[in-house]
Amino acid sequence: MPYLLSLILAGGVVVGWVLGHVERPPFDILYVLGLTLSFAIGRMLSIQLPQGDRVQVTLMVGVVGLMLRGADELLIAFLVACMIDVAYRYLQGGAHAARQGALDSIRSIAVIALMSFVQSYVNPASVRAPEGDGPLLSVLVVGAVFVAVDVLTLAVQQWLAGGAPIAEGIVLLLRPLGSVYMVHIAMAAVAIRVHPSLGSWGLGTALLLTLILQNSFNLYLRIRRGYAQTIEALAHAAELDRPDDTGHARRVADLAVSVGRQMGLTSDELEKVGYAALLHDIGRIGYEQPEADIEHPDRGAEIVAGIPFLEGVGPLIRHHRTAHEGDAPRGAMVVGVCCRYDRLRKTHGSRGALDILLADERGYGRTVVDVVARTVSIDGSRLVPPKSVS
Amino acid sequence: MVTSRVRWFVFAVCMCAALQVVYLSSKSSPAQVIPILLLVGVVLVTENLAFQLPIAGSVSLSFAAAFAAMLHSGPIAAVVVAIAASTNLSEIRSGKPLSIHLFNVGQLVLSIGLAGTAYLALGGRALVSGAVALSDIMLPATAAALTFYIANVILVSIGASLLMQRRFLQTVQSLGFFSFGSSLVVLALLGVLVAYLLSFQSWFGLLLLVLPFASARRTFRVYVELTEAYSSTVRSLVTAIEAKDPYTRGHSERVAKYAQAIAEHMGLSQSDVQVLERAALLHDVGKIGISLDTLVSPEELSEDEMRAIRRHPVLGADLVTDVDFLHDIVDVVRCHHERCDGGGYPDGILGEDIPLLARILAAADSFDAMTSDRAYRPGMPFDQAIGELRRVAGKQLDERVVASFVKVLSDDARVVRAS
């Protein structure tokens, strides 16, 4: 891929310059081994993002390595660790997983190579024998730059692979990963601060604590993902009751989140809109028409009210058909319009559905319809599905 | 129950603790006030909720603070922090007997005190006493942590077994050795970092060290809440889906209770019980696609209708396949209508080939089906249903499972009242 090649090239140039101009400690195989081990462990404990992709964060080791050792040791260690990781992925998941791992490894190697430029700014003496808390600040700055470079290159890579636009991609990465990055930077700072007295023991301890804290975030992300998938599966199950309606909830959810995003709803609101759309018809089960039409918003809201994870989703479901009648949250209007659009589309086609809605809706509802019209015209009646609720 | 034996034990512990403190104060050098006050402050604040470390187990962060105090300022400082750690205002106000409060303080002080003694005995020194190399204190520090671990486990086990009149070994086992031990190691390491940062007077460094833990603690607490709420979330949604057929309202809930009771009686692991609970809640979601007429028909079903019903385990398994979190239950849901003699559906597998959890689920499912009212017949009385279970043991249902189930139903009134 040309993108990765250009990254590697740029990285190579930077590293070459750094190795030629910056003084560094003599090559020590023990440090390389230590760094390799640390990198390898860090890479194996990957984090699964809500969107589904896996990310590996070895920031803490990278920053510590940049501040304390030479770029040559660092890169060799990282290269070997990546090879171990790719081999491990191959054993676990076959060629496809290995390929994914290899692509990400190349990007990560390039990032470390690019970051080696900080070695021209960092005064090694002040880091290795600090008088006060000065090095802490340097580490924080280096860490912040590292995060910026890492996230940017990853967002660009995802965008080139057909994902979300770069700015949005950055937000989608920072939301779950922000805390993890913060932990890595903080622990790297502490590790370096205690390094003169605690040496490698201090580094090892800090790494262990980093990984434990990272694991706690990982568990949190995992359960959130569990919830999202479970709710989606059960919403899908609820639809099997009405075979003509299959896929309706999923389509409405995709459309509503896309429309809501364009209308400037916050990520919190978007998440609730997504769940409300998935579950808006769950109240229909057990009722016959036309009673179902009238009762199902209230019943759906009741069902959802008992689920803490879905706090705030109930009102959206309750008001999705009657949003214009009062002070309902604006997400309810979005869900309602999208639901009507999908239903009308079946009987009247896309254009017909939009015409009816334009005639009916007023005010905020009218704006929603306009956005819907814009969204669906991108690809006829089939939408480019955005990434799921994250 | 606070018996006189308990009171004597608490008295003994507190006396030993007091003696320990006197001994240590004779050995200690004067300490700096600010670091100790800082640690005491941290401990008072964080003692509101025991910080649960993600590796498992609930060990208070206070141990890290006390350990840090010991390394930095000496054992007496550690004791001061320990006293602060065990004085929990809300606990005192909760009205528990005095003995319990005294025990909490006494055992923590004694454990920390013994750790401090071990530290000094092996040549450990306080960081404030001058330049101390890591190699000097590594062995004493390890010994101290180990001493604390052993003393704490023994004291708490004796206390708990006296209080709850259980056997000592049983209490020790239920403490979760490994998780407690590993949490302790992590906290000890954290304490070492804190001690050194204190000795450098690096307040910013301490802040950087503490912030990630505060953040992780918040996240982990939400994780625990979400995990605990997961079952009830599934329950709520499944109840909504079950609303289709009025005769099966509450069915999955009851089957889950029966299945859990059987699994616990058979001594299965906690994680197996949890998998079974989820599988039970979701085992009939596949029925949602079957028309209501078929489900509640009072007459015999046609070929097509039977085929539709026989698809529901596969349909249910397909529905949950997409949830990574639930990948353990997929097979259980798929096989819950298999019979030991191979006459079940969808695959007709035999005996041991059927996952154990599915065999348990099958028993629970059959029992509830027999004892609840249906459109085509009223529910059987319990005794008759138990007789039916015995009759089909070995053929339709697993013998061991039936034996456990019958025992549970006969003994445990709670399970019987689940219906």
Interface residues (C-beta under 8 A of the other chain):
Chain A: G132 D133 L136 S179 M182 V183 A186 M187 A189 V190 R193 V194 S197 L198 G199 W201 G202 T205 A206 L208 L209 T210 I212 L213 N215 S216 F217 L219 Y220 R222 I223 R224 R225 G226 Y227 Q229 T230 I231 E232 A233 L234 H236 A237 A238 L240 D241 P243 I282 G283 I285 G286 I303 V304 G306 I307 P308 F309 L310
Chain B: L53 P54 I55 A133 L134 M138 V186 L189 L190 V192 L193 Y196 L197 F200 S202 W203 F204 G205 L208 L209 L211 P212 F213 S215 A216 T219 F220 V222 Y223 E225 L226 T227 A229 Y230 S232 T233 V234 S236 L237 V238 T239 A240 I241 A243 K244 P246 V285 I288 G289 L315 L319 V320 D322 V323 D324 F325 L326
